[in-house]
Amino acid sequence: MNNKCKKIALCLFLLAGTYNLWTLRPVKILYAYSDFGSTVFLVVDHLPWTDRDKIRWYLTYREEFKRKYPLLDQDWFRYYVIDIGNGFT
């Protein structure tokens, strides 16, 4: 029984470590397209898992996006963030 508990604890430890490594990976912008009007498409290679973390990531880098990928001064504008998943063309 003691050996079984050690194996379960080891598996849980490895799963927790893998989860932490996955969530701490930086999000890289691979491709950006702007129509210099009201839309910017950002293709990234790794997004956080949860919606809360995705929103937090966007809010953290929002000013950087506006500086690097400028839009015209309008009331309405859109940023689309696309995770490549298995790839894109």
Contacts in CASP RR format, 6 or more apart in sequence:
PFRMAT RR
TARGET T0000
AUTHOR 0000-0000-0000
METHOD contacts of the structure
MODEL  1
MNNKCKKIALCLFLLAGTYNLWTLRPVKILYAYSDFGSTVFLVVDHLPWT
DRDKIRWYLTYREEFKRKYPLLDQDWFRYYVIDIGNGFT
22 49 0 8 1.000
23 48 0 8 1.000
23 49 0 8 1.000
23 53 0 8 1.000
25 46 0 8 1.000
26 46 0 8 1.000
27 44 0 8 1.000
27 45 0 8 1.000
27 46 0 8 1.000
27 47 0 8 1.000
27 48 0 8 1.000
27 57 0 8 1.000
28 44 0 8 1.000
28 45 0 8 1.000
28 46 0 8 1.000
29 42 0 8 1.000
29 43 0 8 1.000
29 44 0 8 1.000
30 43 0 8 1.000
30 44 0 8 1.000
30 45 0 8 1.000
30 84 0 8 1.000
31 41 0 8 1.000
31 42 0 8 1.000
31 43 0 8 1.000
31 88 0 8 1.000
32 40 0 8 1.000
32 41 0 8 1.000
32 42 0 8 1.000
32 43 0 8 1.000
32 68 0 8 1.000
32 69 0 8 1.000
33 40 0 8 1.000
33 41 0 8 1.000
34 40 0 8 1.000
34 41 0 8 1.000
34 69 0 8 1.000
34 70 0 8 1.000
34 71 0 8 1.000
36 70 0 8 1.000
36 71 0 8 1.000
36 72 0 8 1.000
37 71 0 8 1.000
37 72 0 8 1.000
37 74 0 8 1.000
37 77 0 8 1.000
38 71 0 8 1.000
38 72 0 8 1.000
38 74 0 8 1.000
38 76 0 8 1.000
38 77 0 8 1.000
38 78 0 8 1.000
39 71 0 8 1.000
39 77 0 8 1.000
39 78 0 8 1.000
39 79 0 8 1.000
39 80 0 8 1.000
40 65 0 8 1.000
40 69 0 8 1.000
40 71 0 8 1.000
40 77 0 8 1.000
40 78 0 8 1.000
40 79 0 8 1.000
40 80 0 8 1.000
41 80 0 8 1.000
41 82 0 8 1.000
42 65 0 8 1.000
42 69 0 8 1.000
42 79 0 8 1.000
42 80 0 8 1.000
42 81 0 8 1.000
42 82 0 8 1.000
43 82 0 8 1.000
43 84 0 8 1.000
43 88 0 8 1.000
44 81 0 8 1.000
44 82 0 8 1.000
44 83 0 8 1.000
44 84 0 8 1.000
45 83 0 8 1.000
45 84 0 8 1.000
46 83 0 8 1.000
47 54 0 8 1.000
47 57 0 8 1.000
47 81 0 8 1.000
47 83 0 8 1.000
48 54 0 8 1.000
48 56 0 8 1.000
48 57 0 8 1.000
54 81 0 8 1.000
58 79 0 8 1.000
58 81 0 8 1.000
65 79 0 8 1.000
69 79 0 8 1.000
71 77 0 8 1.000
82 88 0 8 1.000
END
